[in-house]
Amino acid sequence: MIQQMLGIPGMSYGLAKTFINEAFQKVQNEQIWSWQIKQGEWLTPPLLGGPNTAFLSPGTITVAVNSTQILGDAVATQAWVTNVPNPSLLTQQQIRIPYYSLYDIISIGAAGTVAYLSILTAGSGQTPGTYTVNGTGGSGSGAQATIVVNSDGTVTLAPTITNQGTGYTNTVGGLPTFTLAAGGTPATFSAVLNAILNINRPWLDPAQTNGNYLIYQAYYPAPAGFKRMWAVRDVTNNNSMDFWSKTQVDLANDDPQRTIFDQPYFVVPYDQDTRPGSATYGQLRYELWPHPISQLPYPFTAQCNWPALSLPTDTLPYPLTEEIVKFRTLEQIALWKESQKGDEQERGSGANWQFLTAANRAEYKDDLRNIRIMDRQLVELYFAKAQRVPPFFGEPFATVNGSVNVGWF
């Protein structure tokens, strides 16, 4: 398609590609096409840490007002690093303290302090007792842990950090090394630094020092190229989700603190995803309400545009043809060429771009009429309701088996 456009004076490869995608976009906006019907699904992750009587995520957090970083303690760090049992990425979820705002988690980093030690090797034949071990090497200093050797000469209990140290990094050679040599075969350990969550905006809720928190997912992205939602289903409870009657204004009145947690019934437009580095950047996000904290699937049907053509191997969706897109493209190019005519151009010289615009438009409309007929039947599969009429009219009593035929009701 691009090569055919390159024969037009003043046309370049990149410009031809732009015109083709602009024309393709215009074709997609002509009507609802069958290839725009997309099936997707949201899987809500449970509250980080799973069900618990305190209804909180593991560990505690420390964050200052106007900061964009949240520091986790050892327990929180372990939960964030492993992110179990949540199926989605931590960066798709939100963090909050009870009764206050939600913040998007942008990324996870590390502070310069040691949160906890993981046992690499338990050792053997060591002298039972409690030992203080200093971390050696690394980019920082001061890390120290208390390690208990069992009566059988091995280490199976998690060490206790007595000094977190400072200045450590997760880079190669940046972590301290811990080894307990108390006779026999030494036990070895790996250090894990306190985790830091980077959030999407400055923290403007009350400052926290070892405060409680929750991590779960309230916002869910619509598919790429999203235009409108047609249906959202709660297949667990056999319900149709309401995505048309609630707005953010309604939620501000119904649940300003967002403290109603349950299986959601409403799907409410929230914002456009502008999180740096997000895999769904630029896509609309919906808020599920009440906020879900259980792992459940929610399939949906939406209308979405076909992706822009980029690679030479990219193709158009059936039953669209290259010919119809080319005619729409040539129409756009002819209009562009007409606008490039200078006042000094001799009247009547060169191509008649106005005529070509009308001619390409006529060819486009002729092809569009035929393709619409081809595509209409595919679209109607989603919208048409077949009228089911029994082949014979009479009593719903089956004389063959002597029972009522419930299919007649």
C-alpha positions in Angstrom: 0.0 0.0 0.0 2.8 2.4 0.9 4.7 1.6 -2.3 1.7 2.6 -4.4 1.5 6.0 -2.7 5.2 6.7 -3.3 4.4 7.4 -6.9 2.7 10.6 -5.9 5.0 13.7 -6.2 6.3 14.9 -2.9 5.3 11.7 -1.1 7.7 10.0 1.3 7.6 6.6 3.1 6.7 8.0 6.5 4.1 10.4 5.1 2.4 7.6 3.1 2.3 5.5 6.2 0.7 8.3 8.2 -1.9 9.0 5.5 -2.8 5.2 5.3 -3.4 5.0 9.0 -5.4 8.2 9.0 -7.6 6.9 6.3 -7.9 3.5 8.1 -9.0 5.4 11.2 -11.7 7.2 9.2 -13.0 3.9 7.8 -13.3 2.5 11.3 -15.3 5.5 12.5 -17.9 5.0 9.6 -19.9 2.5 11.7 -19.7 -0.5 14.1 -17.6 -3.1 12.4 -17.4 -6.8 13.3 -13.7 -6.7 13.8 -14.1 -4.0 16.5 -16.0 -6.5 18.7 -13.5 -7.5 21.4 -13.8 -10.0 24.2 -11.7 -9.4 27.3 -11.6 -10.2 31.0 -10.5 -8.6 34.3 -9.2 -10.9 37.1 -9.4 -9.0 40.4 -6.5 -9.9 42.7 -7.2 -10.4 46.4 -6.1 -8.0 49.1 -2.3 -8.3 49.4 -1.7 -10.8 52.2 -5.0 -12.6 51.7 -8.0 -12.7 54.0 -7.3 -11.8 57.6 -9.2 -10.7 60.6 -7.5 -7.3 60.8 -8.4 -6.6 57.1 -4.9 -5.1 56.5 -2.0 -5.9 54.3 1.2 -7.4 55.9 3.6 -5.2 57.8 3.7 -1.4 58.1 4.7 1.6 56.0 6.4 4.9 56.6 5.8 7.9 54.4 6.0 11.7 54.7 3.6 14.3 53.4 4.5 15.4 49.8 6.8 12.4 49.3 6.3 10.1 46.3 8.0 7.1 48.1 6.6 4.7 50.6 9.0 2.7 52.8 8.0 -0.8 53.9 9.2 -2.6 57.0 10.7 -6.2 56.8 7.2 -7.9 56.8 5.8 -5.5 54.1 9.0 -5.8 52.1 8.7 -9.6 51.9 5.0 -9.3 50.9 5.8 -6.8 48.2 8.8 -8.7 46.8 6.9 -12.0 46.6 3.5 -10.5 45.9 1.7 -13.7 46.8 -1.1 -14.7 46.2 -1.9 -11.8 43.9 -2.0 -12.8 40.2 -1.5 -9.3 38.8 1.6 -7.1 38.9 2.2 -5.0 42.0 2.4 -2.0 39.6 -1.2 -2.6 38.5 -2.5 -2.2 42.0 -3.1 0.7 44.4 -2.0 1.4 48.0 -3.8 3.3 50.7 -4.2 3.7 54.4 -7.7 3.0 55.9 -10.3 5.7 55.1 -8.0 7.8 52.8 -7.1 8.1 49.1 -5.7 5.5 46.7 -2.3 5.9 45.1 -1.1 4.1 42.0 2.0 2.0 42.5 4.4 3.0 39.7 7.5 0.9 40.6 9.2 -0.9 43.4 12.8 0.1 44.5 15.1 -0.5 47.4 16.2 1.6 50.4 19.8 1.4 51.6 18.9 -0.6 54.7 18.7 -4.3 55.3 15.1 -5.6 55.9 15.7 -9.3 56.5 18.0 -12.2 55.7 17.1 -15.3 53.7 18.8 -18.6 54.6 20.8 -19.9 51.6 22.5 -22.8 53.4 21.6 -24.1 56.9 25.2 -25.2 57.7 25.9 -28.3 59.8 27.8 -29.3 62.9 27.9 -25.8 64.3 27.9 -25.1 68.0 24.3 -24.3 69.2 23.7 -20.8 70.5 22.9 -17.3 69.6 25.4 -15.2 67.6 25.8 -11.7 66.4 27.0 -11.5 62.8 28.1 -8.3 61.0 27.5 -7.9 57.3 30.7 -7.7 55.2 31.3 -6.0 51.9 28.6 -4.2 49.9 28.3 -0.5 49.1 27.2 0.5 52.6 28.0 -0.4 56.2 26.6 -1.2 59.7 24.3 -4.1 58.9 24.1 -6.6 61.8 22.0 -9.7 62.5 21.3 -12.1 65.4 21.4 -15.7 64.3 20.4 -18.8 66.3 22.0 -22.2 65.8 19.7 -25.1 66.6 20.7 -28.0 68.9 21.3 -30.1 65.8 24.0 -27.6 64.6 21.9 -26.1 61.7 20.2 -22.7 61.2 16.5 -22.9 60.3 15.1 -19.9 62.2 15.0 -16.6 60.3 17.8 -14.2 61.6 16.8 -11.0 63.4 18.1 -7.7 62.0 19.6 -5.7 64.9 21.1 -3.0 62.8 19.8 -2.2 59.3 22.9 -0.3 58.2 23.0 2.4 55.5 24.1 3.0 52.0 23.5 -0.5 50.5 22.3 -1.0 46.9 20.8 -3.8 44.9 23.5 -3.5 42.3 26.1 -6.2 41.7 28.4 -6.2 44.8 26.1 -3.7 46.6 24.6 -6.1 49.1 26.3 -7.2 52.3 27.3 -10.8 52.9 26.4 -12.7 56.0 28.2 -16.0 57.0 28.0 -17.8 60.4 31.1 -19.9 61.1 30.6 -21.4 64.5 32.4 -24.7 63.9 31.4 -27.3 61.3 30.1 -26.2 58.0 29.2 -22.4 57.9 25.6 -21.2 57.3 25.2 -18.6 54.6 22.5 -15.9 54.1 21.4 -13.4 51.5 20.3 -9.9 52.4 17.1 -8.3 51.2 16.9 -4.5 51.4 13.8 -2.6 52.6 11.5 -2.0 49.7 10.3 1.4 48.5 7.1 1.9 46.5 7.1 4.8 44.1 3.6 6.3 43.7 2.1 8.4 41.0 1.7 11.6 42.9 2.8 13.3 46.2 1.4 11.8 49.4 -1.2 14.3 50.7 -2.8 12.1 53.4 -1.6 12.0 57.1 2.1 11.1 57.4 2.7 7.5 58.5 5.4 6.0 60.7 5.0 2.3 60.9 1.4 2.7 59.9 -1.2 0.2 58.6 -2.0 0.0 54.9 -3.9 -1.9 52.2 -2.8 -3.0 48.7 -5.4 -4.2 46.2 -6.6 -3.2 42.7 -9.5 -0.8 42.3 -8.8 0.4 38.7 -8.9 -1.7 35.6 -7.8 -0.7 32.1 -10.0 -1.0 29.0 -8.5 -2.6 26.0 -6.3 -0.8 23.5 -8.3 1.2 21.0 -11.3 1.2 23.3 -14.4 3.1 22.0 -17.3 1.8 24.2 -18.3 -0.9 26.5 -21.2 -3.3 25.5 -21.3 -5.7 28.4 -19.5 -6.7 31.6 -20.5 -9.9 33.4 -20.1 -11.3 36.9 -20.0 -14.9 35.9 -19.5 -16.0 39.5 -22.9 -14.7 40.6 -24.6 -14.8 37.2 -25.0 -11.0 37.1 -24.8 -8.3 34.4 -22.5 -5.5 35.7 -23.9 -1.9 35.5 -21.5 0.3 33.5 -23.8 3.1 32.5 -25.6 4.5 35.6 -22.8 5.6 37.9 -20.2 8.4 37.7 -17.4 9.5 39.9 -19.7 12.1 41.3 -22.1 9.4 42.3 -19.3 7.4 44.0 -18.2 10.6 45.9 -21.7 10.7 47.4 -22.2 7.0 47.9 -18.8 6.0 49.3 -16.5 9.0 49.7 -14.0 7.1 51.8 -14.2 4.0 49.5 -14.7 1.7 52.5 -17.4 -0.5 51.0 -15.7 -3.7 50.0 -17.6 -6.5 48.3 -18.1 -8.2 45.0 -18.5 -5.2 42.6 -21.7 -4.4 40.7 -20.8 -1.1 39.1 -18.1 -0.3 36.5 -17.4 3.4 36.6 -15.1 5.4 34.3 -12.1 6.7 36.3 -9.3 8.3 34.2 -6.9 7.9 31.3 -3.9 5.9 32.3 -0.9 8.3 32.5 1.4 6.3 34.7 5.0 6.5 33.5 6.1 3.2 32.0 2.6 1.7 32.1 1.8 -1.1 29.7 -1.6 0.4 29.3 -0.5 4.0 28.9 -3.2 6.2 27.4 -6.0 3.7 27.9 -9.2 4.4 29.8 -9.4 2.9 33.3 -12.5 1.9 35.1 -13.1 1.7 38.8 -15.0 -1.4 40.0 -17.3 -0.6 42.9 -17.7 -1.8 45.6 -14.0 -2.3 45.7 -13.1 -6.0 45.1 -10.7 -7.8 47.4 -11.3 -11.3 46.2 -9.9 -13.1 43.2 -12.8 -13.3 40.7 -13.1 -13.1 36.9 -15.2 -10.4 35.1 -15.4 -11.0 31.3 -16.5 -8.0 29.1 -17.4 -7.2 25.5 -16.2 -3.9 24.1 -15.9 -2.1 20.8 -12.3 -1.3 20.0 -10.5 0.0 16.9 -8.1 -2.2 15.1 -4.4 -1.4 15.8 -2.7 1.0 13.5 -0.7 -0.6 10.6 3.0 -0.5 11.3 5.0 -3.5 10.1 5.1 -4.5 6.4 3.4 -7.8 7.4 0.4 -6.1 9.1 -2.9 -6.9 7.4 -6.4 -5.4 7.4 -9.3 -7.1 9.2 -11.8 -9.1 7.1 -13.8 -8.1 5.2 -12.0 -4.8 4.7 -9.9 -4.7 1.6 -6.7 -2.8 0.8 -8.4 -1.2 -2.1 -11.0 0.6 0.0 -8.4 1.9 2.4 -6.2 3.0 -0.6 -9.1 5.0 -2.1 -9.8 6.7 1.3 -6.0 7.4 1.5 -5.8 8.8 -2.0 -8.7 11.1 -1.2 -6.8 12.5 1.9 -3.7 12.8 -0.1 -5.5 14.7 -3.0 -6.9 17.2 -0.4 -3.4 17.6 1.0 -1.9 18.2 -2.5 -4.6 20.7 -3.3 -3.7 22.6 -0.2 0.0 22.7 -1.2 -0.7 24.6 -4.4 1.0 28.0 -4.4 -0.5 31.3 -5.6 2.2 31.5 -8.1 1.3 28.2 -9.8 0.1 28.7 -13.3 -3.6 28.1 -13.6 -4.4 24.7 -15.1 -0.9 23.3 -14.7 -0.3 19.9 -13.0 -2.8 17.4 -11.8 -6.4 18.4 -10.9 -6.3 17.4 -7.3 -9.9 18.6 -6.6 -11.1 16.3 -9.3 -9.0 13.4 -8.0 -10.4 14.0 -4.5 -14.0 13.6 -5.7 -13.1 10.6 -7.9 -11.4 8.8 -5.1 -14.3 9.6 -2.8 -16.8 8.1 -5.3 -14.7 4.9 -5.6 -14.5 4.7 -1.9 -18.2 5.0 -1.3 -18.9 2.4 -4.0 -16.6 -0.1 -2.3 -17.8 0.8 1.1 -21.4 -0.1 0.1 -20.4 -3.6 -0.8 -18.2 -4.2 2.3 -20.9 -3.0 4.6 -23.3 -5.6 3.2 -20.6 -8.3 3.8 -19.9 -7.1 7.4 -23.5 -6.4 8.5 -24.3 -10.1 9.0 -21.3 -10.5 11.2 -22.3 -7.6 13.4 -25.9 -8.7 13.6 -24.7 -12.0 15.2 -24.0 -9.9 18.4 -27.2 -7.8 18.3 -30.0 -9.6 16.4 -32.5 -11.5 18.5 -33.7 -14.7 16.9 -37.4 -15.3 17.4 -37.8 -18.9 18.6 -41.2 -20.4 17.6 -42.1 -24.0 18.2 -42.6 -26.0 15.0 -46.1 -27.0 16.1 -48.7 -25.2 18.1 -50.7 -27.1 20.8 -50.4 -28.4 24.3 -46.9 -28.7 25.8 -47.6 -32.3 26.7 -45.4 -34.9 25.1 -47.3 -38.1 24.2 -44.0 -39.9 23.5 -42.8 -39.9 27.1 -45.9 -38.8 28.9 -44.3 -35.7 30.5 -44.4 -31.9 30.0 -42.1 -30.5 27.5 -40.6 -27.5 29.4 -39.0 -26.2 26.2 -42.4 -25.0 25.1 -42.8 -22.5 27.9 
